[in-house]
Amino acid sequence: MPIWHGTPPKSPNFISELRIFNRISHFFKSRFGDSDLLRQANFRRFWTTTTIDNFAEQVSNMAIPLTAAVELHAPVWQVATLYSLETLPFALFSLPLGVWLDRNRKFPALIGSQILAGAALASIPIAAVLGILSIYWMYAVAFLMGCANLLGGSSAQTFLTNIVSREQLVDAHSKFAITDSAARLMGPGLAGQLVGWLGAPRTLLFNAFCFFFSVLNLSRIKVEEPVPTPSKQSPLQDVIDGIKFVYSHPILRALAWGTALWQILFSGYVALQVLYATRELGMSPALLGAAQMAGGFGVLASSLLLKPMTNRFGTGKTILFGLASTSVSWLLMSHLPAQTWGSQALSAVLYGGIVFLFDCGMMLYFMPYLALRVKVTPDAFLGRMISTMRFMTVAVSPLGALSAGWLGEHFGLRPALTWIGLAAMLLAVLMVAFSPLRNVREEG
């Protein structure tokens, strides 16, 4: 193979080849943004950690409820309680955490969240081997995982602004969506296979190692994170100021109440999803994992659609379109028969199609949502804004999980999902009619 020194000789078709290359390059840049972020080592390491966490999340989303439902034979209300405990820390600690993040560096908190999540997950297979695993142990792990998610999510969103500029946030989130799509594409299938081979408790050991590896990867990030200016104001007043800021901003206020109601419905759906698929539709863990893989294509589709949609319709209308898509998918899911035209395989294919629609819509909702709320917030309020928004949105999730568990226990899983779908459709209508989002033209 020759080694060219300087410019290589041009082939007769060089000009046409260059035009083709430029068109391909323009196609990817128009959807994923330029490659400036990929040239930054710190961003690549941060992106790697989010990728690892996305894969681990897909595995735990299946392995944790299956451990409770299959290994411990937990009834519907206990599985719902398990999910509600994972979101309880958002109600207890979100507001004071926001004040703490605005007064301290975020990177140590991000590292600590990864260690906490890995240790909590590793305790499940250890307890199973020792014969002491119980639903109460699972409750404790769910609560600790919620603490890790709260700490890690809030610190990561604020720390990201030290790595990328605010103008690059939508581009960064679209890149996160690409690897998230890969995780959703391969993660459920991997989870189903691991659960089938190792059992649900031992599968979680895989997740624990993923989080510990993330700690090593994050430790290689080299960035000068400024120490926040010390505040003489009382922490309680900081909390109040953060709530006032969100409430007084029309866009943040609309995002807060709309997302809070959506999270209530989403937590109910998540609390029932695995039970619905396995008990109502009769899907095995392997088949369920294979069907869930369609969500990866949905996330990939959203990453392709995000920039063209925000550029053409605006950020607000893109968010509303994503919300409507999730509402339709929930309603369709509740009416999916166990055997479509006598075929369970066909029902599994339709299940995958609905998951595709939901995941695409969810990412079209949340990718511009995350970027928009940061763009309209000054640095001094960034930590409190994120924690206040997470308190107002995620803290209410236990209400949805517990309510869905009660409905599923007394009326059945299918009617409970039907009510979730109808309520989501009503929410979409209210958001379109009464929120200012449809007029937000901020482009990605």
N, C-alpha and C positions, 0 to 999 in steps of 0.2 A: 504494500500500500504506500503510495507516494506521500511525502510530507511536504505540503505547500508552504513556501516562505513568501509572505506577502499575500497578494490577492490571487485566488485560484483562477485558472483560465475559464472563460465563459463558454458555455455550450451554445450551440446554435439557438436553443430554445430558452436561453437564460432569461430574456426579458419576460416571456410568457410565464416561466416558472416563478419569477420574482413577483409578478402580478398575482398569481395564485397564492403564493405565500402571504402576500400582504392582505389578500381577502380573508384568508383563514385567520391571520393575526387579528384583523379588525373584528371578525366574528367573535372571537374569544374575549377581546378587550371590551367589546360592547356589552358583553354579558357578565364577565367576571372582573372588569376593571383592568387597569394596567398592572404590570408585574413589579411595580416599585415595592409593594409589601413583601413579595417573595424574595427580594434581594436582601431583606433585613433578617439577620440571623435570630434576633430576639423574637420577631413575629413568627418565624418558622418554628421555633421551640414552643412558643405559646400555642400555636396552631396544632403542633404535635400533641401537646397535652390535652387540648380539647378533643382531638380525634380519639385518643386513648380513653378518655372519660366517656365519650359517646358510645364506644364499643362496650365499655364496662356497664354503662347504664342500660343498654339493650339486654345484656345478660341478666342483670339484677332485676329488671322489670318483669322478667319471666320467672327467674329462679326463686325470688323472695315469696311471691304469692303462691307458687307451686309448693314451696317448702311448707307453708302453712296449710294449704288445701289438701295436698297429697300425703306428705309425711306426717303431719299432725292432725289431719282430718278435721280442720277447722270449719265451722259453719260460716254462712255468708256474712253474718254480722261481725264475726271476729276478723275476717279478711278485710272488711271495710274499716274496722277499727285500726287495723294494722296500717292502712294507708293514711287514716286521719292523724295518727301519731307521728307519721313522717312529716306532715305539714304543720303540726302543732308548734314547733319552734318558731315558725314565721310569726305566729300570733304573740308569742311570749317575748321574743328577743329582737325582732326586726327594728323597732324604733331606737332602742338604746344602741344597737349595733351600728346604725347609721351615724349617730353622733360619734361613736368611737372611731369609725373609719375616717370621718372628716378630721379627726384630731391625731391620727396615727398613720404610719405607712401600711400599705395594703399587702405588700408582697409576703411578709411573714404570716399574715392571716391566710393567704392563699395556700402556702405550704402546709400550715397547720390543718387546714380543712382536708387536704389529701391524706395526711397521716391518720386523722380521725376516721375518715371513711374506710380506709384500708383495714384499720384495727377492728372496727365494728363488724365489717363483713367477715373477716378472718375468724371472729369468735363463733360464728354459726357452725361451720364444719367441726371446729374444735369441740363445741358443746355436743354436737351430734355424736362424735366419736366417744366422748366421755359418758354419753347416755343421759345428759341433763338438759337437752334441748326441749323447750316447751314454748307454748304460745306467748307466755310472759317474757321469755328470753327474746323472742321475735319482736315483741312490743318495745323492749329496751333498745334493740338494734335499730328498729325503725325510727325511734326518737333521735338516737345518735346520728343516724344518716340524715335526718332532717336538719339537725344542727350543722352537720358538715356541708349540706347543700346550701343552707342559708349563708354560712360564713364564706364558703368558696364562691358561690354565685355573686354575692354582693362585692366581695373583694376583687374578683376577676373582672367584672364589668367596669369598676373604677380604675383598676390597675391597667386595663387595656388602653386607656387614654394616655398613659405614659409611653406606650409603644407605637401607637398610630395617632394621626391627627383626627380631629372630629370630621373633617371632610372625607376621610378614608373609612369611616365606621361602617357605612353600608357595604362598601367593597369588602371589608374584613368579614362582616357577617355573612356575605354571600359566599366567601371562601370557606367559612366554617360550615355553611350549609352543604357544600360539596362533599366534605368528609363526613358530615352527619348523614348524608344520603347513603354513603358507603356503609356506615355503621348500621343504619336502618335496613339496608339491603342485605348485608351479610350477618349482622348481629343476631337477629331472631333465629335464623337457621343454625348459627353456631350455638346459640343458647339451647335450642331444642335438642341438638345432637349431644351437647355436654350434659344436659339434664338426663337424656336417655342413657348415656354411658356411665356417668358418675353419680347420678342422683342430684336433686336440687341443692341440698346443703353443701356438698363437696364442690359443686360448680361455682359457688360463691368464693371459693378460695382463689379461683382464677381472677375474679374481680379485685380481690385484695392485692394481689401481685401487680395488677394494672395500676392501682393508685400509688403503690410504693415506687413503681418505675416512674410515674409522673413526678414524684418528688425529686428524683435524681435529674430528670430532664429540666424541670423548672429551675433547679439550683444553678443551671448553666446560663440562665438569662442574666445579662449584664446591662443594667440600666440604672441611671441615677434617678431614683425616686425621691422627689423633694419631701422634706419633713414639713407637714402642715404647720402654719403659724399657730402658736399656742393661743387658746381661747380663755378669756377671763369670765365668760358667760357660763351660767350654770347648765349642766347637761339637760335638765328638764326644759329650760328655755330654748335650747338648741332643738330639742324634739318638737316643741310647739312651733318654732319658726319653720322647721322642715314641713310640718303638716300644713301650715298656713301657705307656704310657697306652692305646694302641690295644689291645694284647694283653690288658690287665687288664680292659677294659670289655666285658662279655658281648655287648652289641648291636654295638659296633664290630667286635669279633672275628668275629662271625657274618657281618656285612656284608663284612668283608675277605676271608675265605676263600671265601665263596660267590661274590662278585663276581670274585675272582681266577680261579676255575675258569670262570666264565661268560665272562670276557674272553679266556681262552685259546681257547674255542670260537668266540667272536665274531670274533676276529682270523683264525682259520682260514676262517670263512665269508666274511668280507670279502675275503680274499686270493683266494678262488675265485669269488666271485659274478659279476664281470664276465666272466671267462673262461667260466664255466658258462652264462651267459645267451647269450653270443655264439657259442660253439663247440658246446655241447650242444643248446641250444634254437634256435640259428640266428637270434637276434634282432639286428636292425640297431641302431646307436647311437640312432637316432630312436625306434624301437619300444621299446627298452629304457628310454629316458628317459620315454616316455609311460607305460609300465607302472609305473615307479618312482614316478610322481606319486601313485599310490594311497597311498603312505606318508604323504603330507600329510593325507589324510583320516583315517588311523590316528592320527596325532599330534593332530589336532583332536578326534577321538573321545576320546582319553585326557585332553585338557584338560577336556572336558565330564564325564568319568567320575570324575576324580581326587577332587574334594572330596566328592561323594556316597559314593564307595566308602570313603574314609578315615574319613568321619563314621559310616558304618554298620558297616564291618567292622574298622576300625583301620588304621593305617599298615603294620604288619607283614604282615597278610594281603593288603593291596593289593600290596605288594612281591612276595610269593610268587605272587600271581595273575599279575602281569606276567611274572615269570620263567617260569612254566608256559606262558604264551602264546607266548613266544619259542621255547621248546623245541618245541612242537607245529608252529610255522611252519617251523622248520628241517627237521623230518622230512618235512613235506608238500612242501617245496621240492625235496628230493632225489628225490622220486617223481613229479615233474611231467614228463609226456611232452612231447617237442618238438612233437607235433601231437596234440591231444586230439580224438578222433573225426575225424581227418583235417584238422583246422583249426589252423593256427598262431596265428590271431587269437584263438581260444578259449583256447589255452594262454597267450597273453599276458594275457588277462583273468584267468585263474586265477593267473598269476604276480602280477598286481597285487593280487588278493585276499589272497594269502599275505603280500605286502609290507605290506598294510594291517594284517593280524593281528600281524605282527612289530613294526611301528613303534608300534602301539597298546600292545602288551605291554611293549616296551622303555621307553616313556615312563612307563607305570604302575609300572615297576620303579625307574627312575632319578629321577623327580621327587621322590617321597617319600624315596628313599634319600639324595639330596643334602641335603634339608631335615632329615631325622632325625639324620644324623651331626653337623650343625652344632648342632642343639638340645641334644645331650647333651655338647657339648664347651665348656669354659670358654675365654674369650678368650685366655688365656696360651698355650694349646696349639693354637689354631685353625690356624695355618699349618703346624705340625708334623703335626697330625692329618691335614689334607688331603693333604700331601705324602707322609706315611707310607702313607695309604690308597691314593694313586695309585701309589706304589712297589709296594705289595703286590698291587695289582690290575692296573694297566696294564703294569708292568714285565715281567710274564710273557707278555705278548701275542706277542712274537717266537717263543716256543715254539709257539704255536698256528699262526701264519702259516707257519713253516718246516715244521712237521709236516704241515699241510694241503697245502703245496706238494709235499712228498715223497710223500704218499698220492696226490695227484692225478696226479703224474708217473708213478707205478708201477702204480696200480690204476685210475685214471680219475677224472674230476671227480665223477661221480654217486656212486660208492661212497664217495668221501671225504666228500661232504656227508651221506651216510647215517650214517656213523660219528659225525659231528658232531651230528646230530639225536638219535641214540640216547644219546650221552653227555650231551646237554643234558637229556633226559628223566630220566636217572638222577640228575643234579644236582638237578633240581626235587624229586624224591622225597626225597633226602637233606636238602635245605634244610627241607622241611616236617617231616620226622621228627626232626631233631636240632638245628635252630636255635631260639633263643628268639623269633624274629620273629613267629611265629603268636600270641604272647601280648602283643605290643606294641600298646597301645591308643592311642598318641599320635595325636591328631586333627589334620587339616590345617585 
